[in-house]
Structure formats: C-alpha cells, structure tokens
Amino acid sequence: QVQLVESGGGLVQPGGSLRLSCAASGSIFSNNQMGWYRQAPGEQREMVATITSSGTTNYGDSAKGRFTISRDSAKNTVYLQMNSLKPEDTAVYYCNVRWSVMLASARGYEYWGQGTQVTVSS
C-alpha cells in the first residue's frame, strides 16, 4: 500500500524559489529511485530530476543549474529545491518512486503521487 503525498506547491514570482516535498509510505524496497516529473497543459509529462537510494542524481535539461533534488532515505522523503523559477516552470509536479525486485524473475514497481500545482507568475 504505497502512498506518496506531495507538498510545497503554490504561487511564486519569476526568479523566486520554492521547495517541494514528497513523503512516501508503505512497503517500499530500500534500493529505489525517487523523482519529480511535471506536466504543463497541452504538454507531455517530462522528467525533472531523479535520485537513487545511493545518491545518484539525474536532471532534465530544463532543471539543470536551477533545481536540486535530495532525499532522506530513512524517511522515504524526496525534496526538490527550485531556484530562479520561470513562468515556463508552471506545471503540475508529480512525485514518483520505482524499484525492481528478483523473485522467479525481475518485477518492477512504480507509484505516483497526486501532484502539486506550481505556478510561476508576477
């Protein structure tokens, strides 16, 4: 019963900063990847940033140099620090966790939060 709850979204002015949080709960494998994805109206969902349980990060092109992802694995919580925000960052931001386990064969698991709205406007 994995659940992910995002928080921290809201309205911010261009050039401002915002920090998103996502708390995951339930039966989550310790070796996992958590991340943030976003979707603007009329656009495809895109990867913003991901981070593994070992600390390896990956950023989408739009996030590089402005956003920082971090996590507290003991709490299964992931954060996204967003700086120098632009109007084009306006979107619904979704939290994600995924992992694979070996039983008779490999099986993957993936869960999503409900999303939190981020609006960048003056």
Sequence and secondary structure as in RCSB ss.txt:
>XXXX:A:sequence
QVQLVESGGGLVQPGGSLRLSCAASGSIFSNNQMGWYRQAPGEQREMVATITSSGTTNYGDSAKGRFTISRDSAK
NTVYLQMNSLKPEDTAVYYCNVRWSVMLASARGYEYWGQGTQVTVSS
>XXXX:A:secstr
  EEEEE  EEE TT  EEEEEEEESS  SS EEEEEEE TTS  EEEEEEETT  EEE TTTTTTEEEEEEGGG
TEEEEEE S  GGG EEEEEEEEEEEESSSEEEEEEE   EEEEE  
